[in-house]
Amino acid sequence: MRPGNTKAVEEMFNSISSKYDFLNDIFSFGLHRFWKRRLLDILNPSFGEKWIDLCCGTGDMSILLARYMKSSENITGIDSASQALLVAKERSKQNYSSIEWINGDALQTDLPSDQFDGLLMSYGLRNLSSSYEGFREALRILKPGGRAGILDFRSFEGPSIQRLFQEIYLSFYVVPIASLFGLGKEYSYIKKSLVNFPSGEKQIHLALSVGFKKAKYKTLAKGQMGILLLEA
């Protein structure tokens, strides 16, 4: 599958939605939960604020946010993959029923401007057909002074030990295990999605170019993951 093909990405996430969270735990040894929690600790969302989770998938980040804020009020999750959203709705209906789930496009949400205090995106930016347009839409729906945090794989420029480790990890750990569940083709997409994914420095440049006032990039997991922190 070619990265940037919006419809194909949507269909892929629909196809893996039932096993997505289970496989995430296997592939990251459960550490993705720590990284997402670290993102929330940095952003420090507080009760009463209005937050949106772009590319929310099966809803784990939105639900973690609700736990963090001790309320599921004023939280919106949006994703184009309808089957993934069904999983999110089922997971949240008992304790986090106030989360609003929207089947929509992160590049064109059709939501009113200047309404959110904060924005999250975990492992969604590299799946957008345009990082620039994603940043622009994020800025539009954030209130002035609003903050955003974007967690994703780190993209490396040039050869390095860290890049070699990432390639070995994806090719010889992630894909073979996914293949055991009949999803090798789908998970081989991760490596492809990183080919043209902007590095941390380029993400900063893109975010500032669309109008964000501040942008900072932090690394996690021995440099394998990155968090982009933004202020509108």
C-alpha positions in Angstrom: 0.0 0.0 0.0 1.3 3.4 -0.9 1.6 5.9 2.0 -0.6 9.0 1.5 -3.5 7.0 -0.1 -6.2 8.1 2.3 -8.8 5.6 1.3 -6.3 2.7 1.5 -5.1 3.8 4.9 -8.7 4.0 6.1 -9.4 0.5 4.8 -6.3 -0.9 6.4 -7.2 0.4 9.8 -10.7 -0.9 9.5 -9.2 -4.4 8.7 -6.9 -4.5 11.7 -9.2 -2.7 14.2 -10.2 -5.8 16.1 -6.5 -6.8 16.8 -4.9 -3.3 16.9 -4.7 -2.8 20.6 -3.6 -6.4 21.3 -0.8 -6.2 18.7 0.3 -2.7 20.0 0.9 -4.3 23.4 3.0 -7.1 21.8 5.0 -4.9 19.5 5.9 -2.3 22.1 6.1 -4.7 25.1 3.3 -2.6 26.5 5.4 0.5 26.5 3.1 2.5 24.2 0.9 3.1 27.2 3.8 4.6 29.1 4.7 6.9 26.1 1.1 8.1 25.8 1.0 8.7 29.5 4.2 10.6 29.2 2.6 12.8 26.5 -0.3 13.6 28.9 2.1 14.4 31.7 3.9 16.9 29.6 0.7 18.6 28.3 -1.1 18.3 31.7 -4.7 18.6 30.5 -7.0 19.7 33.3 -10.6 19.2 34.3 -13.0 21.5 32.4 -10.7 21.9 29.3 -12.0 20.9 25.9 -9.7 18.4 24.1 -9.7 16.5 20.8 -7.9 13.3 19.8 -7.2 13.4 16.0 -6.8 10.0 14.3 -8.1 8.5 17.5 -8.4 4.9 16.1 -9.8 2.5 18.6 -9.8 5.2 21.3 -7.1 4.2 23.7 -5.6 7.8 23.8 -9.0 9.4 24.3 -9.9 7.0 27.1 -6.5 7.5 28.7 -7.1 11.3 28.5 -10.5 10.8 30.2 -8.8 8.8 33.0 -6.2 11.5 33.3 -8.8 14.3 33.6 -11.1 12.2 35.7 -13.9 13.0 33.3 -15.0 12.1 29.8 -16.8 15.4 29.3 -15.4 17.7 26.7 -13.4 15.0 24.9 -13.8 14.4 21.2 -12.2 11.6 19.2 -12.2 11.7 15.4 -11.1 9.1 12.9 -11.9 8.2 9.3 -11.9 4.4 10.0 -15.5 3.5 10.9 -14.7 0.0 12.2 -12.0 1.4 14.5 -14.5 3.9 15.9 -17.0 1.0 16.6 -14.3 -0.5 18.8 -13.7 2.8 20.5 -17.4 3.3 21.2 -17.7 -0.2 22.7 -14.7 0.3 24.9 -15.9 3.7 26.2 -19.6 3.1 26.7 -19.5 1.8 30.3 -17.2 4.3 32.0 -16.5 7.0 29.4 -19.8 7.4 27.6 -19.5 11.2 27.3 -16.6 11.0 24.8 -17.9 12.2 21.4 -16.8 9.9 18.6 -16.8 11.4 15.1 -16.2 9.6 11.8 -14.3 12.3 9.9 -11.2 13.5 8.2 -8.3 14.9 10.3 -7.4 17.2 7.4 -10.9 18.6 7.1 -12.8 18.0 10.4 -15.7 20.5 9.6 -15.5 21.5 13.2 -15.8 25.1 14.3 -12.6 27.1 14.6 -10.9 28.1 17.9 -12.8 25.7 20.1 -10.3 23.3 21.7 -7.9 23.9 24.6 -5.8 20.9 23.6 -5.2 18.4 20.8 -3.6 15.0 20.8 -2.5 12.7 17.9 -0.8 9.4 18.6 0.6 7.5 15.6 -1.6 9.3 13.2 0.5 12.1 11.6 2.5 9.9 9.3 -0.7 8.4 8.0 -2.0 11.7 6.7 -1.7 12.5 3.1 -0.1 15.9 4.1 1.6 16.7 7.4 1.3 20.4 6.5 -2.4 20.3 6.0 -2.7 18.3 9.2 -0.9 21.0 11.2 -3.0 23.7 9.5 -6.3 22.0 10.5 -5.0 21.4 14.0 -4.1 25.1 14.4 -7.5 26.1 13.0 -9.6 24.2 15.6 -7.3 25.1 18.6 -8.0 28.2 20.6 -5.3 30.8 20.6 -2.8 29.6 23.2 -4.0 26.1 22.9 -1.5 23.3 23.1 -1.0 20.1 21.1 1.1 17.0 21.4 1.8 14.6 18.6 3.4 11.2 19.3 4.8 9.0 16.5 7.7 6.9 15.3 10.8 9.0 14.8 12.0 9.5 11.2 15.7 9.4 10.7 17.7 11.4 8.1 20.8 9.5 6.9 22.3 6.3 8.3 22.6 5.7 12.0 22.5 2.9 14.6 19.1 4.0 15.7 17.8 3.9 12.1 19.3 0.4 11.6 17.6 -0.8 14.8 14.3 0.6 13.7 14.6 -1.2 10.3 15.5 -4.5 12.0 12.7 -4.1 14.5 10.1 -3.5 11.9 11.3 -6.1 9.4 12.2 -8.9 11.7 9.9 -8.5 14.7 6.8 -6.5 13.8 6.0 -8.0 10.4 6.7 -11.6 11.2 4.5 -11.5 14.3 1.7 -9.7 12.4 2.0 -12.4 9.8 1.0 -15.0 12.4 -2.3 -13.2 12.6 -2.7 -12.8 8.8 -1.7 -9.1 9.0 1.9 -9.1 7.7 1.0 -7.0 4.6 -0.9 -4.4 6.7 2.0 -4.0 9.2 4.7 -3.8 6.6 3.0 -0.4 5.9 4.7 1.1 9.0 8.1 1.0 7.4 6.8 2.4 4.1 5.0 5.2 6.0 8.3 6.4 7.5 10.1 6.8 4.2 8.8 10.3 3.5 7.7 11.1 7.1 9.2 14.4 8.2 12.0 14.3 10.8 11.5 16.1 14.1 13.3 19.3 12.8 11.1 19.3 9.7 8.0 18.8 11.8 8.9 21.9 13.8 9.5 23.9 10.6 6.1 22.8 9.1 4.2 23.6 12.3 5.8 27.0 12.6 5.1 27.7 8.9 1.4 27.2 9.3 1.3 29.6 12.3 2.0 27.8 15.5 3.7 30.1 17.9 5.9 27.5 19.5 7.2 24.1 18.5 9.5 21.7 20.3 10.5 18.1 19.6 11.4 15.5 22.3 12.5 11.9 21.8 11.5 8.8 23.8 12.4 5.1 23.8 16.1 5.6 23.2 15.3 8.0 20.3 12.9 5.6 18.5 9.8 7.7 19.3 9.2 11.4 19.1 6.8 13.9 20.6 6.1 17.2 18.9 4.8 19.8 21.3 3.0 22.8 19.9 1.4 26.1 21.1 -1.2 27.8 19.0 
